[in-house]
Amino acid sequence: MSMNHQISRRQFLGTAAGALAFSQLPGSWLWAQAASASASVVDFIHNEIVAGSFPGAGLLVFQNGKLVLEHFEGTYCSSTARDNPMQRDVTHMLYSFSKGVSATVVAIARQKKLIDFDAPLSTYIPGYKGEWKDETTIRHLLTHTAGIPNIPLGVVYTEEEWQKAVETCCAAKVEWKPGSRSEYHARSGLFLAAEAVRSRIAGRPSWESICREWLLDPIGATTLSFLIPTSGAVSITPQPKELPKPLNPATVGMAGQPGGGAFGKLDDMIKVLQLHLNGGTWEGKVILERESWAEMHRVHYRDRILQAQAENRKPDHEPFALGWKLKLNQKGDGFGVGDKTPEGTFGHAGIWTLMGMGFPQKQGALAFISTNPPTLPNLSRIRNGITDRVYDSLT
């Protein structure tokens, strides 16, 4: 066992013990059980690093708004070196965890009465018309049921790039009747939803500025941004074949994308999850109204999924809410929702490297990242192994 691992584990258990004592949980057995589960997830991550699954990793776990678990081990790759010591104060590419952030902002736009989830998308984007496009709504975009999962959208960092991407979406063919089934929309769904919001605000402010004003600044998520960081420690994942690789729009393929272009630290991922665990409030202030929050925590095609399962058919839909993936009754999947977690667990993964999960029943949240993707056969095992061990550690 490395010294780095020994120190992290000792710090971890001390942090967990302090948090449990603060909560005044009854009985030494309960504390011992939680501490043992905390050690289990640390050992699990350490063993994956030793086995070569990834060179480094970071994990934060909060419960009732307080840190209960922290572990950073191994190395990360910057634009100039691969062997930087992994630590908490590192900014990461958040990839599709961005969807939970952007969908929250879209929900805020709806409560501001700027958009309607169920109005035709052409109400806000006049060029998005014809065939099944006339039936497409923002709700379809946010639940991966709009029928446009394969539109090749790249960097949208400048306004010119953004507008070209809008034109590409308007010219694209819809592959199925919106709402009839789901398939993961990596970029197009949140991009068009964000464009709908932008179209309703005078001056068409950038997506970054809208997110900053409505969500990120109010919850103090200072490092979370849709802009490429220009200073500080920044991890590049997946690690490029050759260095140096300066971070700029030419080298960040998701740059500016509402569904995948965010950067941030794990602490700020936790803040987004915590807002949702709080039911949409932050330090007594309502950010998401209750109705908006409820829409983001409801499996939108639940009845169809359960009916298909009852008939022993594969469902046409996955348990998506607005932006988030939810646990319904599925086993742990590639998103890392876990095998042991109950219905209502929510969150999102980012390509093959990170995930953020919230557990409403235990008022807990985790943010995890590896500093290079594990091989795909190991992805679900690792993500769900972490989620289940963290869930067990929460009392």
N, C-alpha and C positions, 0 to 999 in steps of 0.2 A: 504493500500500500504506500503510495507516494506521500511525501510531506504535504504537498498541496491538498491531497485528498484528506489526510488526517486533520489538518487545520480546518478545512471546510466542514468536515463532518462534526467536529467539536463545536465550531461556531453555530452550525445548523441546529444541533441539539440544544445548545444554550438558548438560542433564539426561540425555538419551539417551547422550551420549558418556561421561559419568561412570559410568552404569550398565553400559555395555558394557565399559568398562575394568575395573570392579570384577569382572565375570564372567570377565575374562582370555580373551576370545574371540580366536582366532588370526587374524592377517592384517588389514591395513588395508582391503582390499577389502570384507570382511565388515562392518566398522564403517561404511564409506562407504555400502554398500547399505542398512543399517538407518537411518542418518541421513537418506538420501534419501527413504526410505519414510516416516519420521517427518515430514519437511517436506511430503510429499505430502498427508498427512491434514490438516495444519494449513492448507495452501493450499486444500484442498477445503472445509473448514468456512468459512474466510474468504470464499471466492468465493460460497458459498451465502448468507452474511450480506449481502454486497454486492448479490447478485441479489434480495434481499428474501424469501428462503425463510423466514427467521426473524430476529428482532432481535438475538438473542444465543445463545451456546452455551457449553457446558463439556465438557471431555474429560479423563479421567484414564486412563492405561494403566500397569499394573504387570506386571512379569515377575519370577518367582522371589521374590515378596514385596516387590520394590523398585520405586519410581517410576521409570519410564523416559520418560514423556511427560505433559505438562500443558499445557492450553490453555484459557483463558477469555477470551472476546471479546464485544463488543457490550453489550447492556443486558438487564435483566430487569425484570419488573413486580412491585412489592410491593402491599400493600393500599392504598397512597396515591399511588404514582408509577410511571410506566412506564419512566423513563429512568435507572434505577439501574445503575451500572457492574457488569457481570457479573464475579464473582470466585469463588474456590474456597470461601470461607467463607459460602456461602449454602445454606440448607436448601430442599429442593424437595419437592413432592408426588411420590411415587414410583409412584402408581397400581398397575398390575398387576405391577410388580417385587415388590410385596408378596407375590405368590403364592409366589415362591421362598423368601421369608422364612418365611411361615406353613407351607408344606409341610415345611420343615426342622424346624419345631417339632412338627408332627404326626408326623413320622418319629421324633423323639426320644420322643414319647409312646408310640409303638409299641415302641421298645426298652426303655422303662420298664414294658412289659407292661400299660399302661393301656388300650390299644385293639389291635384286630387289623384289619389292612387288609382282610381278606376276610370278616369277620363281617358279618351283616346290619346295616345302619345302625340299624334299630329296636332293636338291642341297647343302643344308647346314647341314641337318641331315640325313645321308645316311640310317640310320635304319628305317626311316619313309617312308615305301614303301608298295605297295600292295593294290589292290582294289581301292577305292576312295582316298586313301592316295597319290597316284601318281598325283592326280589332285589338291591337297591342296596347297595353296599359303599363303604367309605371309599376303596378303590382306584379305584372308578368316579368318585367325586367329584374325586379328584386328577388323573385323566387325561382329564377333560372328556367322559366317556362315560356319565354318570348319567341323561341324558335330560331334564334340567331347566334348559336354558340361558337361558330367557326369563322366569324368575320376577322380578317387579319389586321388588327389594329396595333400599331407600334407606338412610338414615342409621341406624346401630346404635350410637350413641355412649353411650346410657344403657342400663341393664339392662332397662328397660321396652321401649325400642325393639328391643333384641336379642331379647327374648322374643316380641314381636309378629312379628318376622321369622321366628323359628322356626315360629310358628303358620302364617304365610303359606306357608312351604315345605311344611309337613305337609299343608296343604290343596290344594297345587298338583297339577296332573295331570302325570304322567310322559309324555313325548312319544314315547319309543321304548324298546325293551328295553335295559336297562343293559348296556353293553359291546358292543352291536352296531354302534355307530358313534360318532364323536366330533364334537362341535360346541362351540365355545368357551363355557365357563361363566364369565361375567365376575365374578359375585358369589356365586352359590348354592353352587358346589362347595366352595370354601375356607371359606365361612361355616358350612356344615353340618359339615365336618370339624373346624373349630374348636369348634363346639358339642359334638360328640362327645367331644372331649378335655376340655372344661370340665366336662362331666357326670360325668367320672370322678374329679374332684379335689374333695376336701372343701371346702365353702365356696364352690364355683364362682368361683374367682378370675377376674379380667378377663383377656381375651386379651392385653392389654398386659403385665400382670404376669407371665403365664406366659412370654411371649416374652422379657421382660426377664430373668427368672431363668434360663431354660434355654439361651438363645442370645445375646441382645444384650449382656448384661453380660459373659459369659465371653469373647466375642471383642472386647470394647471398643468396640462400635458405639454410642457414647453418644448420637449425634444421631438414630439410627434409632428411631422410635417410632410407635405407633398412636394417640398423642394429638396434638392440634393444637398446634403450637408457640405459646407465649405471649410469646416474646422472640427477639431476634436477627433477622438478615436472612432473610426467607422469600420465595421466588418463587411467584407465582401463575400457573399454566399449566393450560389455556389462559387467555390474558389476558381479563378481563371487559370488557364493552362500556363499563361506567361504573365510576368510582372515586369515593370510597373503597369498598372492599369488605373489611370486617373479616373475619378468619378465625375462624369459629366453626361449630358444627355446622349452623347454618341455611344457611351459605354454602358448605360443603364437602360435596358430595353423597355422597362415599364415606366420610364420617367414621365411623371405627371398623371398617370392613369389613376382615376378614382378607385378602381377595383384592384390595384396592385402596386401603386407607386409610392406608398408612404414609407418614411424612415422613422425610426424612433428607438428609444430604450425600453427595456422590458418593464420598467416602472410605469411608463406611460401606457403601455398595453394594459397593465393592471387597472389603471385609472378608468379607462374606457369600460372594461368589464365591471368595475366597481359601480360606475354610474348605473349600469343595468341591474346589478344586484340590489342597488338602492331603490329600484323602481322608477328611475328617471330623475332622481333628485341628487343634488351635490351640495353638501354643507348647508342644507335647509332650503336651497334654491331649486325650483323646478326647471330642469333643462328639457326633459321629455315629459310631456303631459301623459297622464295615465293611459288614455286611449292610444296614443302613439306608441307608448312602451308596450302595451298589450299586443298591438299588431306585430311588433318585432319579436314577440315571444310566443307566437301561435304557429303551429304547423299548418300551413295553409291548405294542404290537400290531405289532411289527416283522414277524413272519411273514405276517400278513394284508396288511400294506402291500406287502411284496415280492411276494407271490403275485398281488395285484391288478395290480401293475406288470408282472409277467411275462405276465399275460393281457391286457395293454394296456387295463386298466380303471382308472378313477379309484378310488383306495382309499377305503374308508369311514372310515378313521382317519387322523389326523395323528400325526407322531412326537413324542408327548408322553411324558415320564416322569412322575414324581410332582412336580407343581408346575412343573418346568422344561420348556421346549421344547428338543428336541435336534435336532442335525443328523444326518440319516440319509444320504440321497442327493439331497435336494431342492436346487433352486437357491435363491438368496437369496430370502427371503420377507418379509412385513411385520414379522416379529419381528426381522429384521436378522441372521439367522444367517450370512449371507454366501454368496458364490458359490465363493470359493477355499478356504474353511475345510473341514477334514476331518470325517469322522464322529466324533461324540463331543463336538463343540462344544455348549455348553449356555448357557442364559440365559433372559431374559424381557424383554419390552418393556413400556412403560407408556403407554397410549393412543397418541397420535401424537407424543409429546414426548421419551421417553427409552428407553434400553435398557441392560442390563448383560449382557455376554457373557464366558464363560470358555473358554479354549483349553487343554485338558489336554496336548495334544502339545507345546506350547511353554511350559507353565506360566505363561500370561499371562491377563490380564483387562482389560476396558475398562468404563468407565461413561461414558455420553454423555447429555447432555440439551440440548434446544433450549428457548428461553424463550417460544416460541409454536409451535403445530403448523405444519409445512409443509402445502401443499395435498396432498390424498391421492394424486394421480398421481405426486407426487415422493417420497412417503414411503419406499417400498421402495428406490428409487434412492439416496436419501440414506443411509438406515440401512446398506444393504449396501455402499455405497461407503465408508463409514467403517469398517465391520467388515473389509472386504477390505484396505484400506490399513493398518489397524492390524495385522492378521495378517501382512502382508508386512513390517512394520517389526520384528517379533519374530524374533530369530535362533534 
